[in-house]
Amino acid sequence: MAPTVADYLLERLRSWDVQHVFAYAGDGINGILAAWGRAENKPQFVQARHEEMAAFEAVGYAKFTGRVGVCMATSGPGAIHLLNGLYDAKLDHVPVVAIVGQTNRSAMGGSYQQEVDLLSLFKDVASEYVQMVTVPEQLPNVLDRAIRTAMAERAPTALIIPSDVQELEYSAPTHLFKMVPSSLGTSWPVVSPDDRAIIEAAGVLNAGSKVAILAGQGARGARRELEEVAELLGAGVAKPLLGKDVLSDELPYVTGSIGLLGTRPSYEMMMGCDTLLTVGSSFPYTQFLPEFGQARAVQIDIDGKFIGMRYPYEVNIVGDSATTLRALIPHLKHKEDRSWREAIEAGVVGWWRSMDAEAEVAADPVNPMLVFRELSARLPTDAIITADSGSSANWYARQLRFRGDMRGSLSGNLATMGPGVPYGIGAKFAHPDRPVIVFAGDGAMQMNGLAELITIKHYWEQWTDPRLIVAVLHNNDLNQVTWEMRAMEGAPKFTESQRLPDVSYEGFARSLGLGGIAVSEPGQVGAAWDQALAAGRPTVLDVRTDPDVPPIPPHATFEQAKNAAMALLKGDPDRWGVLKEGLMTKAREILPGGDR
Ligand SMILES: Cc1ncc(C[n+]2csc(CCOP(=O)(O)OP(=O)(O)O)c2C)c(N)n1
């Protein structure tokens, strides 16, 4: 049989070294599924439970490899289901290619079953590149451009292939008018900075005496250079959520996370600095950066489209972060006065002490911070950690001390619920030899994490290191929103919306043949981690956590604290527990032995 368009599609994906496609079947891609059977499942078809999960898995895969993630779905409903995961890729700047089916060309425009205007549907999410393949000769060019554009723009792109086109005999573009041949492979440049801008930037950085560095995910790969710059400038380094793994938390001047979920030393450093150097970050919350006029600022970013915003920077340098920092280093003067650095380091010591103390606050039954604190010390240095949107994102940001080669991510900008478990699956396919730990709320587990445990059951025996631990914060509450309503709206908990039905997460895991550990007392947490980290199979840690421990950051404004108090006065059903836990937690920051 002559190869079809679908056969050629898989062959071309193999040529691009795509090894996994996260996908879900449907008759809109029947031609491709048939080709897969002929291709002996190469690239591997990874079957998710839901197309949104397939997209999240592709995002997780891409985040943890730096390579393109590929997902596939049928026409109509399958394509629609991909959307949220693709938006996650778009907002976090991750290269993902979505391939979807469409009804036959003969039915198009006929309000046919499952016919959705997919070009319009993907127009926004895949604004960098979305195309429909209507004749075989178009395929190599459209696929290659979808992959290259995803990589070049760090964005999702989409390919629509009508079912009848999938089954056409493949014929390559020819040497004729209106044919567009294509070729494989790309050598990406390392973007060097402009020399004059380097001198200007060095002038700004040398003039300051209190330098703060903000290092985001774009600074990954510039670890050594960042450390050298921070040393020379006597600076501290704060990390937005997506940059949590760019620099070790064991360096004494790393102040940790910044922003709504951030640390006190990061906040204080930004409020007190006179100079700001931002590397590879488009951290959106201006209010956590220095006051306008307070600091002179320099930004380095690989993408000219995202530079110069969020803060009135004086020098904006487009360039690869490591290369640009290397160019900058010879021009930087070592700051002799280390008092600013010493104050930052003292703040960092105090911060970690207070994090330990906060994790020790007695709660009913388990303080969620304890779950993270107990893991932090036990984390293997090659671990990959994901967190879902919800209160776990707070504790991920503030309680985990990253070191070694640890990687971690969450839905940084879309902040969607649901990616924790599928990111973990994507991570396992990316690095089957590394332990992966997922933190997820019970709401996220009920939304999709439980179903995706079935995907884990389906595949885990393929992974050389079988450890994929899903730690569930079992608080029977949509806790992050409960607290946001208290802090932002001054509104008491609306039980009908916030309370969740009780489910045994470890019981469900065990019913699948996975490990399941129930934790209902603080004293069990450490041993549970030890057991899960030593287990020869994926494990769900089902921890009964206290919803009354406030995930409000230490620098919550007076307004937010007042609102929370008002919510309690207005008859919040959980008011006594909240008051007790909230006061005890705050006391750990304020009292002697806290962080001051
Ligand atoms: C798809 C989606 N729906 C709703 C939200 C709003 N939201 C953010 S966090 C959250 C609660 C999460 O609850 P859970 O997973 O139980 O975690 P917890 O905060 O209780 O730890 C909700 C509803 C969202 N971010 N994404």
The ligand as an SDF file (V2000), in Angstrom:
LIG
                    3D

 26 27  0  0  0  0  0  0  0  0999 V2000
  -10.3410   25.5270   35.7200 C   0  0  0  0  0  0  0  0  0  0  0  0
  -10.4150   26.3790   36.9440 C   0  0  0  0  0  0  0  0  0  0  0  0
  -11.5790   26.4740   37.6180 N   0  0  0  0  0  0  0  0  0  0  0  0
  -11.6530   27.2350   38.7450 C   0  0  0  0  0  0  0  0  0  0  0  0
  -10.5530   27.9130   39.2030 C   0  0  0  0  0  0  0  0  0  0  0  0
  -10.6240   28.7820   40.4370 C   0  0  0  0  0  0  0  0  0  0  0  0
   -9.9080   28.1150   41.5430 N   0  0  0  0  0  0  0  0  0  0  0  0
   -8.6100   28.3670   41.8070 C   0  0  0  0  0  0  0  0  0  0  0  0
   -8.0340   27.4940   43.0920 S   0  0  0  0  0  0  0  0  0  0  0  0
   -9.5170   26.7580   43.3410 C   0  0  0  0  0  0  0  0  0  0  0  0
   -9.7280   25.8060   44.4750 C   0  0  0  0  0  0  0  0  0  0  0  0
   -8.8880   24.5910   44.3650 C   0  0  0  0  0  0  0  0  0  0  0  0
   -9.3530   23.6820   45.3090 O   0  0  0  0  0  0  0  0  0  0  0  0
   -8.5610   22.3620   45.6180 P   0  0  0  0  0  0  0  0  0  0  0  0
   -8.1110   21.7280   44.3730 O   0  0  0  0  0  0  0  0  0  0  0  0
   -9.3860   21.5360   46.5300 O   0  0  0  0  0  0  0  0  0  0  0  0
   -7.2760   22.9010   46.3650 O   0  0  0  0  0  0  0  0  0  0  0  0
   -7.1820   23.6600   47.7680 P   0  0  0  0  0  0  0  0  0  0  0  0
   -7.1350   25.1250   47.4610 O   0  0  0  0  0  0  0  0  0  0  0  0
   -8.3590   23.2580   48.5940 O   0  0  0  0  0  0  0  0  0  0  0  0
   -5.8970   23.1730   48.3360 O   0  0  0  0  0  0  0  0  0  0  0  0
  -10.4560   27.2050   42.4060 C   0  0  0  0  0  0  0  0  0  0  0  0
  -11.8630   26.7700   42.3660 C   0  0  0  0  0  0  0  0  0  0  0  0
   -9.3530   27.8050   38.4370 C   0  0  0  0  0  0  0  0  0  0  0  0
   -8.2440   28.4360   38.7870 N   0  0  0  0  0  0  0  0  0  0  0  0
   -9.3200   26.9980   37.3480 N   0  0  0  0  0  0  0  0  0  0  0  0
  1  2  1  0
  2  3  1  0
  2 26  2  0
  3  4  2  0
  4  5  1  0
  5  6  1  0
  5 24  2  0
  6  7  1  0
  7  8  2  0
  7 22  1  0
  8  9  1  0
  9 10  1  0
 10 11  1  0
 10 22  2  0
 11 12  1  0
 12 13  1  0
 13 14  1  0
 14 15  2  0
 14 16  1  0
 14 17  1  0
 17 18  1  0
 18 19  2  0
 18 20  1  0
 18 21  1  0
 22 23  1  0
 24 25  1  0
 24 26  1  0
M  CHG  1   7   1
M  END
$$$$
